[in-house]
Amino acid sequence: MASLRRLAASRNLAAPHKTVPAVRFTTPQHAARLGAIPSLNVLHHTRSFSLPALANEEDDVIAGNKHSTRHRVQAKIAAIDQERPFSKVLTDNFSRQHTYLRISLTEKCNLRCTYCMPAEGVDLSPKDNILTTPEIIRLARLFVQEGVTKIRLTGGEPTVRKDIIELVEQLGELQPLGLKTIAMTSNGIALKRKLPSMVSSGLNLLNLSLDTLDRFKFELMTRRKGFERVMETIDDALALGMDPVKVNCVVMRGTNDKEVLDFVEFTRNKKVDVRFIEYMPFGGNKWKENKLVPYQELIDNIRTVHPTFKKLVDDPNDTSKAYHVPGFAGQVGFITSMSDHFCGTCNRLRITADGNLKVCLFGNTEVSLRDMMRQGKNDDELREVIEMAVKNKKKQHAGVSNLVNMKNRPMILIGG
């Protein structure tokens, strides 16, 4: 209960019939010194509110109601947060609010997937050009202070970074500032032994890349062995209570499109969310339009076997269109970047492993936050550049015909 009272105090919850004094936050640093709620620390306005005090511990014990008090406090905090204007730094000119940040930790990978990396490999950035852990945490903290609630760690393969567990632990320390979700996209090859420590440190969402359920085809598509380890990691993640475990499958005509029904069957007894991703063009992956399988074609094929295959309700910023076979433990989804883009509800920003801010996956305009930090720029100066980049985000990507000819990084150097 004492810790709950401290939580209330840190959020400026007032006693009954009292009003919290209005505080003017002129700078993020000012707000931080005052112990203000993180989502307020870039707002230049005055705000006041009143809330009932917490019930005392004795009342809770008598009523058997300790948990309900915590839930009431959390609900009040959530209601207050919803009333506040969102940070202008992360709001673009089309009123999209960017609450989701994807951070690439490395350009290295232990697989060589055909749609991600050219067969000859890629030229990696010099080691000194890659963001250090303190730089990653500084940027993560800044974005969380501006309203980011979800951070996803990507690569390359994020688990090949030697300090990955310590990095997740440090991200976990941002949760009191408003970070709700620490996610990771991994191929699962080197994750098995590290996963329990990362989950205990705050990792609460996992996407595993798996493009085939055939171990021999796995070696052809990834140019490496490791199918069994990926399958074991899926089971381990479920055993650790991760719900759901997401499985990313890039569908390519003539390669693995005939396995879609097998993946649907995979959800019968496992609480996994298989997401079929339309094949997208990136530097060096030799994309061809005839290899793209539009999601509606996949749905039609699934319904020949599962006629009750039905649409589920999506959250506003979901990239995946969710579907479900009634009676199955898991579900499937379709990420339709090519045939039915979702740019209008995009809330994602990306930071590449070498420290560039990328406001659109398909855009080739980037700004180096790494260089600014190493030049000694302060957080306010970083915010100004981030805001300009976000304001320059286009309404939607260029479309299939233009994307094919647009120069962009290979997927492995973007981070997905």
N, C-alpha and C positions, 0 to 999 in steps of 0.2 A: 504493500500500500504506500509505503514511503516513496518507493520509486515512482509510483503512479502520481503522487503529489508533486514530485520533482518534475515529471513530464508535464503536468498541468502548469506548473510555475514557468517552465521553459517556453510554453506556448502562450503565456500571458493570460491564462484563464482567470477570470475575476471572481471575487466573492459575490454572494447573493446581493442583488439590488445595487451593485456598484458598477461603475463603468471604467474600463481600462483607459487610462489617459491616452489621448491622441498623441502619436509619435510621428514626427516627420523624418523619413529616411532620405537623407540627401545623397549618400553614397553607399555602395555595398559594404564598405568597411565600417561605416557608421552603424549600419544595421547589425553587422556581425558583433560589434562591441556591445550593442544593447541586448544581444541575445534574441534578436527578432526571429520570427518564423522565416525560414530560408526563402520561401517563394515571394516574400515581400521586398527582398533586399535590393531590387533594382527599380522599385516603383517610387515615383516622385509625387506622392500624394499623402493626405492625412486620412486616417481611418480610425474609428472607435467602435467598440461593441461591448455587450455585457452578456454574461453567462452565469448560470447557477453554479455554486460551489460544489465540489465533490462531496458525496456522502462520506461520513467518517467510517473508519474500519469496523468499529463495533456494530454499527447498523448493518453493514454488509454481512458480517459473520452471522448475526441474528437472522437475517433474511436469506442466508445462504446465497449471497448475490455478489460475490467479489468480481466475478467475470463480467456481469452485466454493467458494473460501474466502468470497467475498462472500455467496454463496447460503447457505452454512452459518450465517454470522453472522445474516443476515436471518431464516432459519428459526428460529434460537434466540431472537431478539428477538420474533418473532411468537408463539412458544410461551409465552414469559414473559408477554407482553401478554394472551394468552388465559386464563392462570391467574389474573390479577388480578381482583378484584371490580370491576364496572362502577360508575361514579360514581352515587351516590344522587341527585345533583342532577338528572340526566336520566333517572331511572327512575321510572315512574309507579306508581300503586297496582295496576296489573294486570301488573306486572313487564315492561312494554315498555321497552326500552332505546333511547333516541333518539340515533342516531349520524348523522343526516342533517338538515342545516339548509338551508332555502331562504331566501335573502335577496333581497328586492325592492329594486332600486337606484333605481327611478324610477316615477312614476305615468304618465309620458308615453309615448305610442306613435305610430308613424308609420303605423299601420293602424287601421281601425275595424271589426274583425271583429264580426259580428252577435251571436255567442254570448258575447262578452267585454265589449263596450262598448255602452251604449245609443246609439241613433241621434243623440240630442241631445248626446252626449258626457257627461262627468262633471265635477263640480267638483273641480279639483285642489287639493291642499294648498298653502299658501303655501310658497315656496322655503325659507324659514328653518325650516319644520317637517320638511323632508326630512333624513334622516341624512347627515352629512358623511362623507367617506372615512375620516378618523381614527376616527370613531364606529363605522363599519362594521367596520374592522379590529380595533378594541378588542373589539367583541362577537364577531367571528369567532375571535379568539385565545382569548377566555374559553371559548367553546363547544368549541373544539378541545382546550383543556386539560382539559375535562370529559369528553372521549371522542368528540366529533363527528369523523368521518373523511371525511365528504363534505359539501361546500358547493355549492349550486346558485345561480347568479345569475339572477334573473328580473326582471320588470317588471310593468306597462308593457313597454317594449322596452329591455332593458339597454344595447344598443349606442348609444342616443341620449344616454346619459350621457357627457359630454365626457372624463372622466378614466378611462374604462373600462379602457384598456390598463394604466395605472398601478395601478389597483385590483387587477387580476388579478395583476400583478407582486408586489404586496404580499401578496396571499393566497398566492402561491407560496412566500413566505418562511416560511409556517406549516407547510410540509411536514415539516421536521425535527421538529416537535412532534407529528406523527401524522396530519396531514391527507393523505389519500391521493387524493382525487378533487376536482378543481375543475371543475364542470359549468356549463353555461349553456343556458337556453332562449331562443331568439331566433326572430324571424320571417324573419331572413336578409336583409332589405332593405338594411340598412346595414352588414352584417357582413363582406362580401367583402374589403375592403381591410384591415380590422383583424384578421382571423382569424389570419394567419401570426404576427403579433407576440404575440397572446394564447396561441397554442399554444406558442410558444417560452418564454413566461413561466409555463407550467404548466397551462393549460387542457387537459384531457384527455378531456372528454366533452361532446358537443354534441347538443342536441335542437332540431330546426327545425320550426316550425309550418307545415303545408301541408295544407289541407283539400280541395283539388281539384287534379286534373291538367289541368284545362281553364282556359286563360288568361282566357277571357271570364267563366266562372263565378267565377274568382279575384277579379275586379274587383267582382262582385256581392256576394260573401261578405265581402270585406275593405273594400269601398268605396274602394279605391285600386288603382293599377297596381303592378306589380313582380314578376309571376310569373317572368319570365326570370331576374331577379336571384336569386330563391330557388333556382331549379334550378341556376344556376351555383355558388351557395354550397355546395349539396350535393356537387357534383363537386369543388369546391376542398377541402372538408373531407376527402373520401375521399382525394384526392391528397396531403394533408398527413399521412395515416396515421391519422386518427381512425377507430377500429374498435370498434363500429360507429358509424355516424351514425344517430341516431334521428330519425324523422319522426313528428310528432304530428298526428293527423287526428281532429277532432271530427266524429262521424257524426250527421247529422240526417236523419230521414225526410223524403223529398220534396225534399231539397236536394242531398245528395251521397251518399246510401246506395247508389245504383246504381253508384258509382265504386269500391266496395270491391274488386271483382275487378281493376280496373285498377291499384289500389295493390298488390295481391298480385303482379300481373305485373311491377310496378316492381321487385320484389325478385329477379327472375330473374337479372339480370346485375349488379346493384348490391348491395354489402354494406351494405345499410341495414336498419334495424329499424323497420318501420312499425307504429305503435301506434294502434289504433282506440280512441278515447275516447268513452265514453257521454256523451251530452249532459246537462249538469248545471244545476240552477237556481241562478242568482245574481242579485243586485240588478240590475234593468233589462234582463235579456236575454229577457224575455217567454217563459220556458220553458213548454212544454206537454208533457204526458205522451205525447201521440200522436206527438210528434216524436222520442221516445226509441226507439232501436233496440237491444234487448237483445243482448248479445254472442253468445248461443247462436244467435240468428237469423242473425247474420252468419256464424258457423261453418257452419251448415247450408247457407247460400247458396254459400259458398266450396267446400264439398265436392261440390256438384253439378258443378263444373268440375274440381276437384282432389280426387278421392276419397281420395288418399293423404295429404292434409293432416293432419299429426300434431302431437300435443302434445309440447313439450320440457320439460325439467326446469327449474323456477323456483328461484331463490334464496329463502331464507326471507322476506326483506323486500321482494321484488319487488312492485310495484303492477301489473305487467303479466303476464297469462297468455300465455306464449310458445308460438307454433306455427310450423310450417315446412313448406314444400313440398319434398320430397326432390329434390335436384338444383339447387335455386335457391341463389344466392349469399347472399341475405339471409333475413330472417325477418319474421314479423308478431307482434303481441301485442294483447291486449285489456285495456283499463283499465276495470274493471267496477264503478265506484263506486256505480252506481244499482241494478243487478240482482243483484250478488253482491259486497257490500262486503268489504274486506280490513282492516277496523279492527283485528282481533286481532293482526296483525303490523305495525301501523303504527310506524315508527321516525322519523317526520318532524315537524319543528317549522318554523314560519315566522316571519320578521321582515318586517313591511311596510315600505314605503319611508319612512313617517313614524315608524318606530321602535317599532311595537307587536309584542309577542310574541303569536303566534296558535298555539295548540297543536293545533287541528283546522281543516282547510280549511272545514268546514261549521259550525264553532262561531262564535258571535258575541261570545264573551268574549275580551277582549284586555287586555294590560297594557303600559303605555308604558315601555320601557327607555330611550328617548330622554330622557324627562323626568327619570328617575333620574340619568342620566349628567350632564345639564345642571344638576342640583341638587348635583352634587359627590359623589354616592354612590360608594363604592369597590367593587372587584370582589366582595368578600365579601357586601356588601349586595345587589349585583345577583344573585349566586348564590342568596341566600335567596329573592328574589322569583321567580326562574326556577324554583327547586325547587317553590315553592308552586303556581305555574301548571301545571307538569308534573303534580304530584300531583292537581290538579283535573281533569285530562283524563278525559273520559268513556270508557266501555268501547267505545262505538260511536256513530256519528252517528244522527240522529233518524229516519231512514227517509224514503222518497220523499214520502209525503203531508205529513209535518211539515216537510220541507225546503222545500217549495214556499211555505209560509206563514211561514217563519222569516226574520226580517230579517237580511240579511248584506250585506257590501260587494259591489259589482260585481267580477267577476274581475280586472279591470285594476288595482283598488285593493288586491287581496290579493297578487297575484304568483303565483298558480297553486299 
